[in-house]
Amino acid sequence: MHDRRYLTVEEYNTYVKNIFDHEELLHNVPVVGEVSGCSVVGGHCYFTLKDKAAQISVICFDCKRTYIPKEGQQVLVTGRPDYYIKGGKLSISAYKIEPFGRGKLLEQLEELKQKLREEGLFDVERKKHVPVYPDNIAIITSLKGAALRDIMTTIRAKNKQQRITVIDVRVQGEYAAADIIKALNNADKMGFDVIVIARGGGSIEDLFIFNDEKLARAIFNAKTPIISAVGHETDYTICDFVADERAITPTAAGERIGYDILKLKDSIKTLQVQIREAMLRKLAYAAENVKNIASGINYKWKDLLNKQHYNLMVLCQSMRIKIEKKFNNNEFIIASHTQALESMNPSRLLNKGYLKVIKGNKAITKISDLDVDDIVEIYAWDGKASAKILNKEDGINGL
């Protein structure tokens, strides 16, 4: 048998492939890099994964089951090494691809924005009116942050009378969104004119709590008008889209709600002068109209008076006839009622010899209402007398 001291290329590549195939530590390693030269052929995705120092080919069979990356996107690839014997080329056979870092955050953000937009949380017509001159203000922010200092400095520079309540919350970190939601729900019950949710600038990761879906829904469901003052002018969060107003910075929020009292007083004085001048113009216009109407009446007054005099005479005659008729009818009715009342007058019965017996304050109509020894008052047509019941007999009809 011939003793060889060499390997063929195929044997060498096969040996290398076996090393990769049997190295389990490499079979489930997530690899981060930037996508380059991405293409999809027959349902399979091919691209190069690279960073500043190196690159490697990636193939993902049936890529629709996981994720199809975009050119230049940062992705996290999980798979196993695949060494192609015939070509002597190492690649990653990926079974999972997902966005990584900021790219992943932005993608999640866009998906949530689209969801909330379709539900109507961003609709302008559903936003509440923020008062121009709020008096009772709540600021939800961190007591240690620059945002609070910027807002307070801006407001107090021109107005020291507005009532401001600061609710201290965490504005960064895992529990920040829950803090803000709790503070917002409590503040919404306290009758504030406006609530400001504020935080200074930061990275997209720092501000990402203001993209929290539960916080967005809490803002939307609040009854109090809400201003979002998160980050800088170029920083947009879902809070900004759901809130009733967005301030590009915390300082801008202070300018929006902190009105200048002196300017307001001057504006009121100016408005009073304008109202007075407008009223004077209106009175002058009305006086001129009255004068013109009076001039027109002056030419027609005689004819008008004659017509009115005639109408008045006709009316008086008609009224006199109706009144006489009414008086006659009433006289007859009164006489009838008087006669009826007279016939029912108890005095007439007394005049005929009947007596009226009173026990206490009650008129006696039957013997059973009396007891022996009762004291009664007896009324006749010519006076009254007191009597004591000595005896009574029931069941005897009157005379």
KOLDRENTOR-945616 format. One record per residue (C-alpha): x, y, z; residue in one letter; residue number from 1. Coordinates in nm, 3 decimals, always signed. Layout:
SITE         x         y         z   residu   num
SITE         X         Y         Z        A   NUM
...
# end
This chain:
SITE         x         y         z   residu   num
SITE    +0.000    +0.000    +0.000        M     1
SITE    +0.130    +0.341    -0.098        H     2
SITE    +0.201    +0.559    +0.210        D     3
SITE    +0.083    +0.921    +0.145        R     4
SITE    +0.196    +1.217    +0.349        R     5
SITE    -0.053    +1.464    +0.205        Y     6
SITE    -0.429    +1.534    +0.176        L     7
SITE    -0.627    +1.618    -0.128        T     8
SITE    -0.817    +1.944    -0.136        V     9
SITE    -1.144    +1.756    -0.098        E    10
SITE    -1.009    +1.563    +0.198        E    11
SITE    -0.882    +1.879    +0.360        Y    12
SITE    -1.209    +2.066    +0.310        N    13
SITE    -1.405    +1.766    +0.434        T    14
SITE    -1.192    +1.758    +0.748        Y    15
SITE    -1.251    +2.132    +0.803        V    16
SITE    -1.623    +2.087    +0.748        K    17
SITE    -1.631    +1.806    +1.005        N    18
SITE    -1.464    +2.037    +1.257        I    19
SITE    -1.735    +2.300    +1.210        F    20
SITE    -2.013    +2.041    +1.206        D    21
SITE    -1.900    +1.889    +1.534        H    22
SITE    -1.826    +2.217    +1.715        E    23
SITE    -2.157    +2.257    +1.901        E    24
SITE    -2.054    +2.590    +2.052        L    25
SITE    -2.085    +2.743    +1.706        L    26
SITE    -2.427    +2.597    +1.627        H    27
SITE    -2.637    +2.851    +1.814        N    28
SITE    -2.428    +3.165    +1.830        V    29
SITE    -2.607    +3.500    +1.762        P    30
SITE    -2.394    +3.713    +1.529        V    31
SITE    -2.451    +4.088    +1.484        V    32
SITE    -2.362    +4.274    +1.169        G    33
SITE    -2.475    +4.497    +0.886        E    34
SITE    -2.660    +4.352    +0.588        V    35
SITE    -2.495    +4.395    +0.247        S    36
SITE    -2.590    +4.264    -0.098        G    37
SITE    -2.918    +4.111    +0.015        C    38
SITE    -3.118    +3.912    -0.240        S    39
SITE    -3.405    +3.662    -0.225        V    40
SITE    -3.407    +3.377    -0.477        V    41
SITE    -3.661    +3.097    -0.476        G    42
SITE    -3.771    +3.181    -0.124        G    43
SITE    -3.412    +3.173    +0.009        H    44
SITE    -3.227    +3.483    +0.132        C    45
SITE    -2.860    +3.548    +0.057        Y    46
SITE    -2.652    +3.837    +0.194        F    47
SITE    -2.320    +3.934    +0.345        T    48
SITE    -2.301    +4.012    +0.715        L    49
SITE    -2.023    +4.257    +0.790        K    50
SITE    -1.874    +4.496    +1.041        D    51
SITE    -1.573    +4.730    +1.023        K    52
SITE    -1.316    +4.447    +1.044        A    53
SITE    -1.469    +4.138    +0.879        A    54
SITE    -1.750    +3.983    +0.685        Q    55
SITE    -1.917    +3.646    +0.629        I    56
SITE    -2.179    +3.510    +0.390        S    57
SITE    -2.523    +3.418    +0.518        V    58
SITE    -2.789    +3.199    +0.364        I    59
SITE    -3.136    +3.155    +0.509        C    60
SITE    -3.356    +2.889    +0.354        F    61
SITE    -3.730    +2.963    +0.348        D    62
SITE    -3.657    +3.313    +0.483        C    63
SITE    -4.025    +3.416    +0.499        K    64
SITE    -4.065    +3.208    +0.814        R    65
SITE    -3.829    +3.440    +1.002        T    66
SITE    -3.742    +3.788    +0.869        Y    67
SITE    -3.618    +3.935    +0.540        I    68
SITE    -3.362    +4.205    +0.622        P    69
SITE    -3.311    +4.534    +0.442        K    70
SITE    -2.993    +4.666    +0.286        E    71
SITE    -2.771    +4.839    +0.543        G    72
SITE    -2.981    +4.718    +0.838        Q    73
SITE    -2.825    +4.592    +1.161        Q    74
SITE    -2.949    +4.238    +1.225        V    75
SITE    -2.896    +3.956    +1.469        L    76
SITE    -2.835    +3.623    +1.287        V    77
SITE    -2.864    +3.291    +1.468        T    78
SITE    -2.760    +2.970    +1.292        G    79
SITE    -2.474    +2.728    +1.243        R    80
SITE    -2.149    +2.738    +1.040        P    81
SITE    -2.167    +2.581    +0.695        D    82
SITE    -1.840    +2.501    +0.517        Y    83
SITE    -1.890    +2.438    +0.145        Y    84
SITE    -1.646    +2.162    +0.050        I    85
SITE    -1.650    +2.216    -0.323        K    86
SITE    -1.589    +2.590    -0.304        G    87
SITE    -1.392    +2.595    +0.020        G    88
SITE    -1.614    +2.873    +0.154        K    89
SITE    -1.743    +2.928    +0.507        L    90
SITE    -2.090    +3.080    +0.561        S    91
SITE    -2.363    +3.090    +0.820        I    92
SITE    -2.676    +2.885    +0.762        S    93
SITE    -2.928    +3.101    +0.946        A    94
SITE    -3.254    +2.978    +1.090        Y    95
SITE    -3.343    +3.306    +1.262        K    96
SITE    -3.292    +3.669    +1.158        I    97
SITE    -3.418    +3.967    +1.359        E    98
SITE    -3.357    +4.342    +1.367        P    99
SITE    -3.098    +4.451    +1.619        F   100
SITE    -3.045    +4.756    +1.841        G   101
SITE    -3.187    +5.086    +1.719        R   102
SITE    -3.314    +4.929    +1.404        G   103
SITE    -3.520    +4.687    +1.607        K   104
SITE    -3.652    +4.961    +1.829        L   105
SITE    -3.748    +5.174    +1.531        L   106
SITE    -3.926    +4.886    +1.367        E   107
SITE    -4.124    +4.812    +1.683        Q   108
SITE    -4.202    +5.180    +1.714        L   109
SITE    -4.335    +5.202    +1.358        E   110
SITE    -4.555    +4.897    +1.412        E   111
SITE    -4.703    +5.046    +1.732        L   112
SITE    -4.753    +5.387    +1.569        K   113
SITE    -4.942    +5.226    +1.283        Q   114
SITE    -5.159    +5.029    +1.525        K   115
SITE    -5.250    +5.333    +1.736        L   116
SITE    -5.304    +5.550    +1.429        R   117
SITE    -5.554    +5.300    +1.291        E   118
SITE    -5.736    +5.301    +1.626        E   119
SITE    -5.772    +5.681    +1.607        G   120
SITE    -5.544    +5.775    +1.899        L   121
SITE    -5.367    +6.036    +1.685        F   122
SITE    -5.683    +6.193    +1.536        D   123
SITE    -5.681    +6.573    +1.563        V   124
SITE    -6.058    +6.596    +1.609        E   125
SITE    -6.035    +6.382    +1.924        R   126
SITE    -5.780    +6.605    +2.097        K   127
SITE    -5.885    +6.822    +2.391        K   128
SITE    -5.851    +7.202    +2.399        H   129
SITE    -5.559    +7.324    +2.609        V   130
SITE    -5.653    +7.650    +2.790        P   131
SITE    -5.471    +7.963    +2.674        V   132
SITE    -5.441    +8.089    +3.031        Y   133
SITE    -5.420    +7.783    +3.261        P   134
SITE    -5.409    +7.861    +3.633        D   135
SITE    -5.377    +7.518    +3.797        N   136
SITE    -5.092    +7.319    +3.637        I   137
SITE    -4.946    +6.973    +3.700        A   138
SITE    -4.597    +6.881    +3.578        I   139
SITE    -4.506    +6.512    +3.568        I   140
SITE    -4.128    +6.480    +3.554        T   141
SITE    -3.821    +6.408    +3.761        S   142
SITE    -3.738    +6.654    +4.037        L   143
SITE    -3.370    +6.601    +3.952        K   144
SITE    -3.401    +6.665    +3.579        G   145
SITE    -3.319    +6.976    +3.380        A   146
SITE    -3.666    +6.969    +3.223        A   147
SITE    -3.832    +7.086    +3.546        L   148
SITE    -3.580    +7.366    +3.592        R   149
SITE    -3.634    +7.486    +3.233        D   150
SITE    -4.014    +7.489    +3.270        I   151
SITE    -4.019    +7.660    +3.610        M   152
SITE    -3.763    +7.923    +3.509        T   153
SITE    -3.962    +8.006    +3.196        T   154
SITE    -4.297    +8.033    +3.376        I   155
SITE    -4.177    +8.224    +3.683        R   156
SITE    -3.993    +8.478    +3.469        A   157
SITE    -4.329    +8.626    +3.369        K   158
SITE    -4.588    +8.482    +3.607        N   159
SITE    -4.554    +8.411    +3.978        K   160
SITE    -4.923    +8.357    +4.046        Q   161
SITE    -4.995    +8.036    +3.856        Q   162
SITE    -5.034    +7.731    +4.080        R   163
SITE    -4.786    +7.460    +3.984        I   164
SITE    -4.783    +7.105    +4.125        T   165
SITE    -4.478    +6.891    +4.045        V   166
SITE    -4.524    +6.512    +4.052        I   167
SITE    -4.189    +6.337    +4.084        D   168
SITE    -4.145    +6.027    +3.864        V   169
SITE    -3.867    +5.828    +3.706        R   170
SITE    -3.824    +5.929    +3.341        V   171
SITE    -3.580    +5.658    +3.240        Q   172
SITE    -3.544    +5.290    +3.308        G   173
SITE    -3.754    +4.978    +3.337        E   174
SITE    -4.018    +5.115    +3.577        Y   175
SITE    -4.041    +5.470    +3.444        A   176
SITE    -4.345    +5.412    +3.221        A   177
SITE    -4.541    +5.258    +3.511        A   178
SITE    -4.444    +5.555    +3.732        D   179
SITE    -4.569    +5.806    +3.477        I   180
SITE    -4.894    +5.617    +3.413        I   181
SITE    -4.973    +5.605    +3.786        K   182
SITE    -4.893    +5.975    +3.829        A   183
SITE    -5.103    +6.067    +3.525        L   184
SITE    -5.407    +5.868    +3.641        N   185
SITE    -5.391    +6.032    +3.985        N   186
SITE    -5.340    +6.383    +3.846        A   187
SITE    -5.631    +6.338    +3.605        D   188
SITE    -5.868    +6.313    +3.904        K   189
SITE    -5.747    +6.632    +4.073        M   190
SITE    -5.903    +6.898    +3.851        G   191
SITE    -5.591    +7.050    +3.692        F   192
SITE    -5.634    +7.284    +3.396        D   193
SITE    -5.349    +7.112    +3.211        V   194
SITE    -5.094    +6.834    +3.271        I   195
SITE    -4.741    +6.852    +3.128        V   196
SITE    -4.537    +6.534    +3.082        I   197
SITE    -4.175    +6.643    +3.051        A   198
SITE    -3.823    +6.507    +3.008        R   199
SITE    -3.501    +6.649    +2.868        G   200
SITE    -3.324    +6.515    +2.562        G   201
SITE    -3.152    +6.178    +2.528        G   202
SITE    -3.088    +5.884    +2.300        S   203
SITE    -3.369    +5.692    +2.136        I   204
SITE    -3.317    +5.422    +2.398        E   205
SITE    -3.344    +5.678    +2.681        D   206
SITE    -3.667    +5.821    +2.543        L   207
SITE    -3.820    +5.488    +2.444        F   208
SITE    -4.035    +5.466    +2.759        I   209
SITE    -4.242    +5.750    +2.611        F   210
SITE    -4.332    +5.509    +2.330        N   211
SITE    -4.497    +5.272    +2.578        D   212
SITE    -4.839    +5.156    +2.455        E   213
SITE    -5.001    +5.163    +2.801        K   214
SITE    -4.876    +5.518    +2.857        L   215
SITE    -5.016    +5.622    +2.518        A   216
SITE    -5.358    +5.484    +2.608        R   217
SITE    -5.350    +5.651    +2.952        A   218
SITE    -5.283    +5.988    +2.782        I   219
SITE    -5.561    +5.928    +2.531        F   220
SITE    -5.815    +5.831    +2.800        N   221
SITE    -5.730    +6.122    +3.032        A   222
SITE    -6.000    +6.387    +3.075        K   223
SITE    -5.747    +6.664    +3.146        T   224
SITE    -5.569    +6.831    +2.849        P   225
SITE    -5.211    +6.705    +2.822        I   226
SITE    -4.897    +6.861    +2.676        I   227
SITE    -4.606    +6.634    +2.582        S   228
SITE    -4.267    +6.802    +2.629        A   229
SITE    -4.022    +6.517    +2.577        V   230
SITE    -3.672    +6.555    +2.438        G   231
SITE    -3.566    +6.811    +2.181        H   232
SITE    -3.726    +6.943    +1.865        E   233
SITE    -3.611    +6.647    +1.653        T   234
SITE    -3.717    +6.387    +1.910        D   235
SITE    -4.061    +6.242    +1.841        Y   236
SITE    -4.229    +5.987    +2.065        T   237
SITE    -4.573    +5.832    +2.065        I   238
SITE    -4.653    +6.059    +2.362        C   239
SITE    -4.620    +6.354    +2.123        D   240
SITE    -4.868    +6.205    +1.876        F   241
SITE    -5.130    +6.110    +2.137        V   242
SITE    -5.105    +6.422    +2.357        A   243
SITE    -5.340    +6.714    +2.296        D   244
SITE    -5.041    +6.938    +2.223        E   245
SITE    -4.669    +6.881    +2.168        R   246
SITE    -4.402    +7.120    +2.295        A   247
SITE    -4.072    +7.080    +2.110        I   248
SITE    -3.879    +7.123    +2.438        T   249
SITE    -3.962    +7.160    +2.808        P   250
SITE    -3.877    +7.530    +2.773        T   251
SITE    -4.133    +7.559    +2.493        A   252
SITE    -4.390    +7.397    +2.726        A   253
SITE    -4.316    +7.665    +2.986        G   254
SITE    -4.367    +7.935    +2.723        E   255
SITE    -4.697    +7.776    +2.617        R   256
SITE    -4.858    +7.758    +2.961        I   257
SITE    -4.682    +8.045    +3.142        G   258
SITE    -4.855    +8.359    +3.026        Y   259
SITE    -4.725    +8.710    +3.100        D   260
SITE    -4.956    +8.874    +3.357        I   261
SITE    -4.847    +9.231    +3.275        L   262
SITE    -4.910    +9.178    +2.904        K   263
SITE    -5.244    +9.020    +2.986        L   264
SITE    -5.343    +9.323    +3.194        K   265
SITE    -5.238    +9.555    +2.912        D   266
SITE    -5.437    +9.346    +2.666        S   267
SITE    -5.745    +9.366    +2.890        I   268
SITE    -5.712    +9.745    +2.915        K   269
SITE    -5.674    +9.771    +2.538        T   270
SITE    -5.976    +9.547    +2.492        L   271
SITE    -6.181    +9.763    +2.730        Q   272
SITE    -6.095   +10.074    +2.527        V   273
SITE    -6.184    +9.893    +2.204        Q   274
SITE    -6.517    +9.775    +2.351        I   275
SITE    -6.599   +10.127    +2.471        R   276
SITE    -6.519   +10.277    +2.129        E   277
SITE    -6.722   +10.007    +1.956        A   278
SITE    -7.019   +10.075    +2.186        M   279
SITE    -6.997   +10.449    +2.121        L   280
SITE    -6.992   +10.388    +1.746        R   281
SITE    -7.288   +10.156    +1.778        K   282
SITE    -7.482   +10.409    +1.987        L   283
SITE    -7.406   +10.685    +1.738        A   284
SITE    -7.525   +10.464    +1.454        Y   285
SITE    -7.842   +10.375    +1.648        A   286
SITE    -7.908   +10.744    +1.728        A   287
SITE    -7.879   +10.831    +1.359        E   288
SITE    -8.122   +10.553    +1.272        N   289
SITE    -8.370   +10.682    +1.532        V   290
SITE    -8.336   +11.033    +1.390        K   291
SITE    -8.406   +10.908    +1.039        N   292
SITE    -8.704   +10.708    +1.156        I   293
SITE    -8.840   +11.008    +1.348        A   294
SITE    -8.807   +11.222    +1.035        S   295
SITE    -9.005   +10.969    +0.838        G   296
SITE    -9.271   +10.948    +1.107        I   297
SITE    -9.301   +11.329    +1.115        N   298
SITE    -9.433   +11.328    +0.758        Y   299
SITE    -9.688   +11.059    +0.818        K   300
SITE    -9.796   +11.125    +1.172        W   301
SITE   -10.125   +11.301    +1.092        K   302
SITE   -10.249   +11.028    +0.862        D   303
SITE   -10.126   +10.767    +1.103        L   304
SITE   -10.295   +10.938    +1.400        L   305
SITE   -10.625   +10.967    +1.213        N   306
SITE   -10.618   +10.600    +1.125        K   307
SITE   -10.521   +10.503    +1.477        Q   308
SITE   -10.793   +10.731    +1.619        H   309
SITE   -11.056   +10.567    +1.402        Y   310
SITE   -10.931   +10.221    +1.490        N   311
SITE   -10.930   +10.317    +1.856        L   312
SITE   -11.290   +10.442    +1.840        M   313
SITE   -11.402   +10.120    +1.673        V   314
SITE   -11.215    +9.920    +1.931        L   315
SITE   -11.364   +10.118    +2.219        C   316
SITE   -11.715   +10.069    +2.085        Q   317
SITE   -11.659    +9.698    +2.046        S   318
SITE   -11.511    +9.675    +2.394        M   319
SITE   -11.803    +9.868    +2.547        R   320
SITE   -12.056    +9.630    +2.391        I   321
SITE   -11.861    +9.325    +2.503        K   322
SITE   -11.816    +9.462    +2.856        I   323
SITE   -12.185    +9.542    +2.893        E   324
SITE   -12.272    +9.195    +2.775        K   325
SITE   -12.016    +9.045    +3.012        K   326
SITE   -12.151    +9.250    +3.305        F   327
SITE   -12.507    +9.143    +3.232        N   328
SITE   -12.405    +8.777    +3.217        N   329
SITE   -12.206    +8.806    +3.537        N   330
SITE   -12.491    +8.989    +3.713        E   331
SITE   -12.724    +8.705    +3.631        F   332
SITE   -12.473    +8.443    +3.746        I   333
SITE   -12.404    +8.628    +4.072        I   334
SITE   -12.775    +8.660    +4.145        A   335
SITE   -12.821    +8.286    +4.087        S   336
SITE   -12.527    +8.201    +4.314        H   337
SITE   -12.653    +8.445    +4.580        T   338
SITE   -12.994    +8.285    +4.577        Q   339
SITE   -12.839    +7.937    +4.606        A   340
SITE   -12.616    +8.046    +4.893        L   341
SITE   -12.908    +8.208    +5.071        E   342
SITE   -13.109    +7.890    +5.046        S   343
SITE   -12.822    +7.701    +5.208        M   344
SITE   -12.764    +7.962    +5.485        N   345
SITE   -12.781    +7.784    +5.826        P   346
SITE   -12.937    +8.098    +5.980        S   347
SITE   -13.257    +8.038    +5.786        R   348
SITE   -13.293    +7.699    +5.950        L   349
SITE   -13.242    +7.857    +6.294        L   350
SITE   -13.514    +8.110    +6.214        N   351
SITE   -13.750    +7.818    +6.156        K   352
SITE   -13.696    +7.685    +6.509        G   353
SITE   -13.406    +7.448    +6.452        Y   354
SITE   -13.116    +7.448    +6.699        L   355
SITE   -12.745    +7.386    +6.645        K   356
SITE   -12.568    +7.180    +6.914        V   357
SITE   -12.189    +7.203    +6.952        I   358
SITE   -11.982    +6.971    +7.170        K   359
SITE   -11.627    +7.100    +7.195        G   360
SITE   -11.559    +7.221    +6.841        N   361
SITE   -11.772    +6.954    +6.676        K   362
SITE   -12.131    +6.990    +6.558        A   363
SITE   -12.361    +6.717    +6.696        I   364
SITE   -12.575    +6.548    +6.428        T   365
SITE   -12.686    +6.238    +6.622        K   366
SITE   -12.763    +6.135    +6.984        I   367
SITE   -12.496    +5.864    +6.977        S   368
SITE   -12.233    +6.143    +6.965        D   369
SITE   -12.346    +6.258    +7.315        L   370
SITE   -12.278    +6.115    +7.657        D   371
SITE   -12.451    +6.185    +7.991        V   372
SITE   -12.297    +6.483    +8.172        D   373
SITE   -12.158    +6.628    +7.846        D   374
SITE   -12.162    +7.009    +7.839        I   375
SITE   -12.286    +7.143    +7.503        V   376
SITE   -12.350    +7.480    +7.342        E   377
SITE   -12.696    +7.536    +7.191        I   378
SITE   -12.733    +7.798    +6.918        Y   379
SITE   -13.070    +7.950    +6.818        A   380
SITE   -13.156    +8.238    +6.587        W   381
SITE   -13.151    +8.485    +6.875        D   382
SITE   -12.849    +8.365    +7.079        G   383
SITE   -12.686    +8.067    +7.246        K   384
SITE   -12.708    +7.872    +7.573        A   385
SITE   -12.504    +7.610    +7.756        S   386
SITE   -12.662    +7.282    +7.865        A   387
SITE   -12.571    +6.961    +8.043        K   388
SITE   -12.690    +6.624    +7.918        I   389
SITE   -12.884    +6.459    +8.197        L   390
SITE   -13.023    +6.171    +8.001        N   391
SITE   -13.024    +6.031    +7.645        K   392
SITE   -13.231    +5.779    +7.461        E   393
SITE   -13.109    +5.615    +7.142        D   394
SITE   -13.328    +5.486    +6.862        G   395
SITE   -13.606    +5.747    +6.885        I   396
SITE   -13.680    +5.934    +6.560        N   397
SITE   -13.708    +6.310    +6.557        G   398
SITE   -14.040    +6.495    +6.576        L   399
# end
